[in-house]
Amino acid sequence: MSKPPSTEAAYRPLSPHLQVWKFHITMFTSILHRATGIASVVGAVMVAAWLLAIGLTASGHCPEAYTLFLSFAASPFGLFVWFGLTLAGFIHLTGGLRHLIWDMGLGFKISSANALAWWSLLGGIALTLAFWAVLFATGKVVL
C-alpha cells in the first residue's frame, strides 16, 4: 500500500514552466533543437524507405518500388517534405555546434548566448537555402 502524500510534499514548488518565463531566443532555439532532432528521425525513416525501394527494385521483388518512391519524392509535396527535413537537419547541426561551443566553456554570458542562438538559427536557414539553391542551379531538382 502506498501512503498518502504529506502536506509538505503537496505544497512544494513546481518546476518553472514555459508560461512562467519571458520568452527569449535561447529558449526558442533550445526547444527547436529538440524538435529538429525528432524531425531528423522522420528523415532517417524516409532514407530507409528510399533504400528499401532500391533493394526491392534491384532484387526484382517489386520492380516499380523505386519509381513509386521517386514519384512521391519529386512531387511538390515530397519536395516540401525534403525541404523541411533539410531545414531541420541544418538547424540541428548548427544547434549542435552551439552546444559544442558551450562544451568548451564559451558563450555563457547572456549577450553571447543570445548571439549564438541567433547565429545557429540564421546559419541553419542560410545553409538550407544555399543547399537547395545548388540543387536547383545544377538541375538536380526541378519543379
Order of alpha helices (4+ residues) and beta strands (2+ residues): alpha-alpha-alpha-alpha-alpha
